[in-house]
Amino acid sequence: GSLTLSNNEQLATLHGLEKLTQVGGSVSISRSALTSLFGLDSLQRIGGGLSVVDCESLWRLNGLGALSSLQGPFTVSRNPGLPQCEADNLLQALRARGYSGTSTTVDNGGSGTCP
């Protein structure tokens, strides 16, 4: 199945998903109050795409560091608090692990810096 977290402005944490290691379908996160993706720390494989869009409060993609396999499109866009380098660094890490799929990383407008 897929994991979709959408249109939930009250969702501020992904606590409770720490043991999730794979999703057979896509992972889609949009329009939430999340500031980071902590809680997905064990997620290693996504059988479909990854989409993180329109998350106004998101400022870090921390939590996806274990992700080593993505089979569908990579989209991290329209997150006004997220520094562009966060999306670029995650994509670069996935590419280093063999990801060759399509990617869209636009309109991430945060002014923070990346490690």
N, C-alpha and C positions, 0 to 999 in steps of 0.2 A: 503494500500500500504506500500511499504518499503521506507526507506530513504538511499540512496547511495551517498556518497561523495568520489569520487575516481579519481586518476590521475589528480589532480588539484594543481600543485605546487604554484599557485597564491592564493589559498584559505588560508587566514590567520586568518579569524574570522568567527564565526557562527552568527554574528549579524543579526537579522531579524527572528530568530527562537525562540525567547524568549517566545512566547505564545504557542508553541507546547507542548501539555501535553501527547499525546500518538501517537504511531506508530503501526498500525495493523500488519505489517510484521516485517522485520528485519531492524536493523540500522547497516550500514557498512561504516566505515571511513578508508580510506587508501591513502597513497601517497599524503599527503597535507602538507601545510606549517603551519598548526595549532600548536600553542604552548599550548593551553588548550582547553577545551570543553565548555567554557563559551558561553552562548547562548542557551544551552540545559537545563538551570536551572529549567524549569518547566516540563521537561519530566518525567512522573511518570510511564508510562507503555509501554513496548515493547512486542508486540505479537509474535515476533520471536526471533532471536538471536541478540547479540551485538558483533560486530567485530571492533576492532581498531588495525590496523596493518600497519607496514611500514611507520609510520609518523615520519620522521627524527627530526623534530623540537618540537614534543610534549614533554612537561616536567611535565604536570599536567593533571589529569582527573577531575579537578574542573568543575562543570557544570552538573555533573550527580548525585549530592547529593539528588535530589528529587526522583530518580528512585527507585521504590518500587516493581515493578513487571516485571520480565523477563521470557519469556516462552521458549526460545531456548538456544543454546549454548552461553557461555561467553568466548570470545577470545580477549585477549589484549596481543599482541606479536610483537616482532621485531621492537620495538620503542626505538632506541638507546639513546635518551635523557630522557626517562621516567624512574624514579626510580622504581624498582620492587615493592617497598612497596605501590606505588600508585595503581597498579593493584590488589595487595593483599588486600589492605584496602577496595577498592570498592567491590571486591568479598565477603569479610567478611561481609560488610554491607548488601549486597544482601542476603547472607545466613541467616543473622539474621532476614531478612524479609520473610523468607520462601523459597528462591530459592534453588532448589536441582538438577539443571541441570548440564551438563558437563561444564568443564572449562579448558582453556589453557592460561597460563600466563608465557611465556618463552621469553628469549632474549630481555628483557627490561633492558637496560644497563645504565640508568642515575645514576649519583652519588649523586643526591640531597637527602634531607631528607624529611620525611613525617610528617605532624602534628599528 
